[in-house]
């Protein structure tokens, strides 16, 4: 059995939450988790949409992590 280790160079993660504070918390948790993999934040894109069923906002974000 041959074991090969490869370093992750890029990683894109998607997040969503019902409020901005929760979205920020989720992103911060993943930033800390990805530090172990030596990945840093390259870019963040976010937007807000309204859910037609509830009329409440849905906050979403895409975070691109890259190797340091």
Secondary structure, DSSP 8 states (H G I E B T S, - for coil): ---------EEEEEEEESSHHHHHHHHHHHHHHHHTTTEEEEEEEEEEEE-TTT--EEEEEEEEEEE-
